[in-house]
Amino acid sequence: MRTLSLAAAIEDALLQAMADDDRILIFGEDVHALRRNLYVRFGERRVRPAPISESAFLGAAVGAAMAGLRPVVEIMLVDFLGVAIDALLNHAAKLEVFSGGKWKAPLVVRAACGGGYGDGGQHEQSLWGWLAHIPGLAVVVPSTPADAGALILSSIQHGSPVIYLEHKLLSDYWLEYLGSGGRTNVSYDVPAESASGEVPDTWTASPLGRAIVRLEGKDVTLVSVAVGVHRCLEAAAKLKEKGISACVIDLRTVSPLDRETVCSAVATTGRMVVVDEDYLGFGLSGELAAILLEAGISFKYRRICTEGTIPFARDMEDNALPNVKRIMDAVLQIV
């Protein structure tokens, strides 16, 4: 076993995958610099710098995937998918159904997501609920280095389009970048256990659609993804001091969604708090509640989400995004 950061684990798994399969190539802005180890190893033919036109190079990647390649497309921020969504919404996601399975678009769109560092509502969105709403797209959101590497392999092998989201507060190179340029007053609410973790010497794919129970508990179930998982674990430790036992579920993928694991846990605890950095309305938090109700499970429920446009001012932003205090307050309301 080795210890790597989340970003290093993704790149290490990509290197292994690209060495094993010469169909895999990377498209994106400045990828020759951002992925210089892969660029040096595989060259410009497979690590392809692109102009600042997400719609152009994502569209090109859909065509490349249809032709038999396995593109990994890097969109700097998930927010920027707004200018390129047609390639996913109306083409890649629908291709297999429209062609009766004769055509597929096996590409991965990798993008940074999430807030908590003062960049405002055009650069800090999560949007996994919006993307998971589109039939035909898988949406992957890892929280640990081990999962990050295993799930990038799964995403490449999936055979259909996958959105792979990397939370910036879990990524060392993103934190280094965000704190540069004289921004010495920027501080980050980064959970202590999220910086790095053990990973295998050789990567193996982890199936999409399988959640994991990070912590067993009997009084309340906390459900989240990405940095929210670490905040749930921190809240659970503090709740334990108050005599409250919390179960923490890391969904790992938003689509496909592991209904069975969530239903089993909430049937036991009778209470669920969803910690979702995406928007409150019409998203993951409501979908989870609907799944439990449709399964006939009786439970008490709270959700901690981003309720509107993310403010630019840091103190307002801190109050708008999920945090440990909001999680604990929600749990205490229903336990």
C-alpha positions as CSV (number, residue, x, y, z in Angstrom):
1,M,0.0,0.0,0.0
2,R,1.0,3.6,-0.6
3,T,-0.2,7.0,0.6
4,L,-1.4,9.5,-2.1
5,S,-3.5,12.6,-2.3
6,L,-6.9,12.3,-4.1
7,A,-5.6,14.2,-7.1
8,A,-2.4,12.1,-7.3
9,A,-4.4,8.9,-7.0
10,I,-6.5,9.9,-10.0
11,E,-3.4,10.6,-12.1
12,D,-1.7,7.4,-11.0
13,A,-4.8,5.3,-12.0
14,L,-5.0,7.2,-15.3
15,L,-1.3,6.4,-16.0
16,Q,-2.0,2.7,-15.4
17,A,-5.1,2.7,-17.6
18,M,-3.4,4.6,-20.4
19,A,-0.4,2.2,-20.3
20,D,-2.8,-0.7,-20.6
21,D,-5.1,0.7,-23.3
22,D,-3.9,2.9,-26.1
23,R,-7.5,4.0,-26.9
24,I,-7.5,6.2,-23.8
25,L,-6.6,9.9,-24.5
26,I,-7.0,13.2,-22.6
27,F,-8.6,16.4,-24.0
28,G,-8.5,19.7,-22.2
29,E,-7.2,23.2,-21.6
30,D,-3.6,23.2,-20.5
31,V,-3.5,19.5,-20.0
32,H,0.1,19.4,-21.2
33,A,1.0,21.3,-18.1
34,L,-1.6,20.1,-15.7
35,R,-0.9,16.4,-16.6
36,R,2.7,16.8,-17.4
37,N,3.7,13.4,-16.1
38,L,1.1,11.8,-18.5
39,Y,2.2,14.2,-21.3
40,V,5.8,13.2,-20.9
41,R,4.9,9.5,-20.9
42,F,2.4,9.4,-23.7
43,G,3.0,12.6,-25.8
44,E,0.8,15.1,-27.4
45,R,-1.1,12.6,-29.5
46,R,-2.8,11.2,-26.4
47,V,-2.6,14.2,-24.0
48,R,-4.1,16.8,-26.2
49,P,-4.1,20.5,-25.2
50,A,-7.3,22.2,-26.4
51,P,-8.4,25.8,-27.0
52,I,-10.6,27.6,-24.5
53,S,-13.8,26.2,-26.1
54,E,-15.5,23.6,-24.0
55,S,-18.2,23.0,-26.6
56,A,-15.6,22.4,-29.3
57,F,-13.4,19.8,-27.5
58,L,-16.2,18.1,-25.7
59,G,-18.0,17.8,-29.0
60,A,-14.9,16.4,-30.6
61,A,-14.6,13.9,-27.7
62,V,-18.1,12.6,-28.4
63,G,-17.1,11.9,-32.0
64,A,-13.8,10.3,-30.9
65,A,-15.8,8.0,-28.5
66,M,-18.2,7.0,-31.2
67,A,-15.2,6.1,-33.4
68,G,-13.8,3.7,-30.8
69,L,-11.5,5.8,-28.6
70,R,-11.9,6.3,-24.8
71,P,-11.6,10.1,-24.2
72,V,-11.1,11.6,-20.8
73,V,-12.3,15.2,-21.2
74,E,-11.1,17.8,-18.6
75,I,-13.5,20.7,-18.0
76,M,-11.7,23.0,-15.6
77,L,-14.9,23.6,-13.5
78,V,-18.2,21.8,-13.6
79,D,-19.8,25.3,-13.9
80,F,-18.4,25.6,-17.4
81,L,-20.4,22.6,-18.6
82,G,-23.1,25.2,-19.1
83,V,-21.5,26.2,-22.3
84,A,-21.1,22.6,-23.6
85,I,-24.1,20.8,-22.2
86,D,-25.6,20.1,-25.7
87,A,-22.9,17.5,-26.4
88,L,-23.9,15.6,-23.3
89,L,-27.6,16.3,-23.0
90,N,-28.7,15.8,-26.6
91,H,-26.0,13.6,-28.0
92,A,-23.7,11.4,-25.8
93,A,-26.5,10.6,-23.2
94,K,-29.1,9.6,-25.9
95,L,-26.9,8.0,-28.5
96,E,-27.2,4.4,-27.3
97,V,-31.0,4.5,-26.9
98,F,-31.6,6.3,-30.2
99,S,-29.4,3.8,-32.1
100,G,-30.8,0.7,-30.5
101,G,-27.4,0.0,-28.9
102,K,-25.5,0.2,-32.1
103,W,-23.6,3.3,-31.1
104,K,-22.2,4.3,-27.8
105,A,-20.1,7.3,-26.4
106,P,-17.8,5.8,-23.8
107,L,-16.2,9.0,-22.6
108,V,-15.4,10.5,-19.2
109,V,-15.9,14.2,-18.4
110,R,-13.6,15.1,-15.4
111,A,-14.4,18.4,-13.7
112,A,-13.6,20.2,-10.4
113,C,-16.6,21.1,-8.3
114,G,-17.6,22.6,-4.9
115,G,-17.1,25.7,-2.9
116,G,-15.8,26.9,0.4
117,Y,-13.0,29.2,-0.6
118,G,-14.5,32.4,-1.8
119,D,-14.8,32.2,-5.6
120,G,-18.5,32.9,-5.9
121,G,-21.5,31.3,-7.5
122,Q,-20.2,30.9,-11.0
123,H,-17.2,28.8,-10.0
124,E,-18.2,26.9,-6.9
125,Q,-21.3,24.9,-7.8
126,S,-21.6,21.1,-7.4
127,L,-24.4,20.4,-10.0
128,W,-24.2,16.6,-9.5
129,G,-28.0,16.5,-9.1
130,W,-28.6,18.5,-12.3
131,L,-26.3,16.1,-14.3
132,A,-27.7,12.9,-12.7
133,H,-31.2,14.1,-13.8
134,I,-30.1,13.4,-17.4
135,P,-30.9,9.7,-18.4
136,G,-27.8,8.0,-19.9
137,L,-25.2,9.9,-17.8
138,A,-23.4,8.3,-14.8
139,V,-22.2,10.7,-12.2
140,V,-19.3,9.8,-9.9
141,V,-18.2,11.9,-6.9
142,P,-15.4,10.2,-4.8
143,S,-14.4,11.3,-1.3
144,T,-11.1,9.3,-0.7
145,P,-7.9,8.7,-2.8
146,A,-8.6,4.9,-2.9
147,D,-12.1,5.5,-4.3
148,A,-10.9,8.2,-6.6
149,G,-8.4,5.9,-8.4
150,A,-10.7,2.9,-8.5
151,L,-13.7,4.9,-9.8
152,I,-11.7,6.6,-12.5
153,L,-10.9,3.2,-13.9
154,S,-14.6,2.2,-13.6
155,S,-15.6,5.3,-15.4
156,I,-13.3,4.7,-18.3
157,Q,-14.5,1.1,-18.6
158,H,-18.2,1.9,-18.2
159,G,-19.0,2.0,-21.9
160,S,-21.3,5.1,-21.6
161,P,-20.7,8.7,-20.7
162,V,-19.6,9.4,-17.2
163,I,-19.3,12.7,-15.3
164,Y,-16.4,12.4,-12.8
165,L,-16.4,15.2,-10.2
166,E,-13.5,16.1,-8.0
167,H,-14.2,18.4,-5.1
168,K,-11.6,21.2,-4.9
169,L,-11.3,21.1,-1.1
170,L,-10.2,17.4,-1.4
171,S,-7.6,18.2,-4.1
172,D,-4.1,19.3,-3.1
173,Y,-3.2,21.0,-6.4
174,W,-6.5,22.9,-6.4
175,L,-5.9,24.1,-2.9
176,E,-2.4,25.2,-3.8
177,Y,-3.8,27.0,-6.9
178,L,-6.6,28.7,-5.0
179,G,-4.3,30.0,-2.4
180,S,-1.9,31.6,-4.9
181,G,-1.8,35.0,-6.5
182,G,-1.6,36.9,-3.2
183,R,-4.7,35.4,-1.8
184,T,-3.1,35.0,1.6
185,N,-6.3,35.8,3.4
186,V,-8.1,32.7,2.0
187,S,-8.7,29.9,4.4
188,Y,-10.4,26.6,3.8
189,D,-12.7,24.4,5.8
190,V,-10.9,21.2,4.9
191,P,-11.6,18.2,7.1
192,A,-8.4,16.9,8.7
193,E,-8.8,13.3,7.5
194,S,-9.4,14.2,3.8
195,A,-5.9,15.3,2.7
196,S,-4.5,11.9,1.7
197,G,-5.0,8.1,2.2
198,E,-3.8,4.6,1.5
199,V,-4.1,3.3,-2.0
200,P,-3.2,0.0,-3.6
201,D,0.0,-0.6,-5.5
202,T,-2.1,-1.7,-8.5
203,W,-5.5,-0.3,-9.3
204,T,-8.6,-2.3,-9.9
205,A,-12.0,-0.9,-10.9
206,S,-14.7,-0.4,-8.3
207,P,-18.3,-0.9,-9.6
208,L,-20.4,2.2,-10.1
209,G,-23.5,2.5,-8.0
210,R,-22.3,1.0,-4.8
211,A,-22.3,3.2,-1.7
212,I,-20.1,2.4,1.3
213,V,-20.9,2.7,5.0
214,R,-18.0,4.8,6.4
215,L,-19.3,4.6,10.0
216,E,-21.9,2.3,11.6
217,G,-24.5,3.8,13.9
218,K,-28.0,3.2,15.3
219,D,-29.6,6.6,15.9
220,V,-29.4,8.5,12.7
221,T,-28.2,8.0,9.1
222,L,-26.0,10.8,7.5
223,V,-25.8,10.5,3.7
224,S,-23.4,12.5,1.6
225,V,-20.7,12.6,-1.1
226,A,-17.3,14.2,-1.5
227,V,-16.2,16.6,1.2
228,G,-19.6,16.3,2.8
229,V,-18.7,12.7,3.9
230,H,-15.8,14.1,5.9
231,R,-17.9,16.7,7.5
232,C,-20.5,14.0,8.4
233,L,-17.7,12.0,10.0
234,E,-16.5,15.0,12.0
235,A,-20.1,15.7,13.1
236,A,-20.6,12.1,14.0
237,A,-17.5,12.2,16.3
238,K,-19.0,15.2,18.1
239,L,-22.4,13.7,18.3
240,K,-20.9,10.6,19.9
241,E,-19.9,12.8,22.8
242,K,-23.6,13.7,23.3
243,G,-24.5,10.0,23.3
244,I,-25.8,9.9,19.7
245,S,-24.7,7.1,17.4
246,A,-24.6,8.2,13.7
247,C,-24.3,6.0,10.6
248,V,-22.4,7.7,7.8
249,I,-23.0,6.6,4.2
250,D,-20.7,7.7,1.3
251,L,-22.8,7.3,-1.9
252,R,-19.7,7.6,-4.1
253,T,-21.9,7.7,-7.2
254,V,-25.0,9.9,-7.6
255,S,-26.1,8.0,-10.7
256,P,-26.5,5.1,-10.5
257,L,-27.7,5.5,-6.9
258,D,-27.3,2.7,-4.4
259,R,-30.9,2.6,-3.1
260,E,-30.5,-0.6,-1.2
261,T,-27.7,0.6,1.1
262,V,-29.6,3.8,2.0
263,C,-32.9,2.0,2.6
264,S,-31.3,-0.6,4.8
265,A,-29.5,1.9,7.0
266,V,-32.5,4.3,7.4
267,A,-34.9,1.3,8.1
268,T,-32.6,0.6,11.0
269,T,-32.1,4.1,12.4
270,G,-35.4,5.6,11.5
271,R,-33.8,9.0,10.8
272,M,-31.9,10.5,7.8
273,V,-30.0,13.7,7.3
274,V,-28.8,14.3,3.7
275,V,-25.7,16.6,3.5
276,D,-25.7,17.8,-0.1
277,E,-23.6,20.7,-1.3
278,D,-25.7,20.9,-4.5
279,Y,-28.9,22.9,-4.6
280,L,-31.8,22.2,-2.3
281,G,-34.6,22.1,-4.9
282,F,-35.2,19.2,-7.3
283,G,-32.0,17.4,-6.4
284,L,-30.3,14.5,-4.7
285,S,-31.7,15.3,-1.2
286,G,-35.3,15.1,-2.5
287,E,-34.6,12.0,-4.6
288,L,-33.3,10.1,-1.5
289,A,-36.4,11.0,0.5
290,A,-38.7,9.9,-2.4
291,I,-36.8,6.6,-2.7
292,L,-37.4,5.8,1.0
293,L,-41.1,6.8,0.9
294,E,-41.7,4.7,-2.1
295,A,-40.0,1.8,-0.3
296,G,-42.6,2.2,2.5
297,I,-40.0,3.2,5.2
298,S,-41.1,5.5,8.0
299,F,-38.4,8.0,9.0
300,K,-37.6,11.5,10.3
301,Y,-35.8,13.6,7.8
302,R,-33.7,16.7,7.5
303,R,-31.5,18.0,4.6
304,I,-28.5,20.3,4.6
305,C,-28.0,21.8,1.2
306,T,-27.1,24.9,-0.7
307,E,-30.3,26.8,-0.8
308,G,-29.6,29.5,-3.5
309,T,-26.8,31.2,-5.4
310,I,-23.6,30.9,-3.5
311,P,-22.6,34.3,-2.1
312,F,-19.2,35.7,-2.9
313,A,-18.6,37.2,0.7
314,R,-16.8,34.5,2.7
315,D,-18.9,34.8,5.9
316,M,-22.1,34.5,3.9
317,E,-20.7,31.7,1.9
318,D,-19.8,29.7,5.0
319,N,-23.4,30.0,6.2
320,A,-24.8,29.0,2.8
321,L,-22.8,25.8,2.3
322,P,-23.2,22.6,4.5
323,N,-20.9,22.6,7.5
324,V,-20.5,20.6,10.7
325,K,-22.6,22.9,12.8
326,R,-25.6,22.8,10.4
327,I,-25.3,19.0,10.4
328,M,-25.3,18.7,14.1
329,D,-28.2,21.1,14.5
330,A,-30.2,19.0,12.0
331,V,-29.5,15.8,13.9
332,L,-30.4,17.3,17.2
333,Q,-33.8,18.4,15.8
334,I,-34.8,14.8,15.0
335,V,-33.0,12.7,17.6
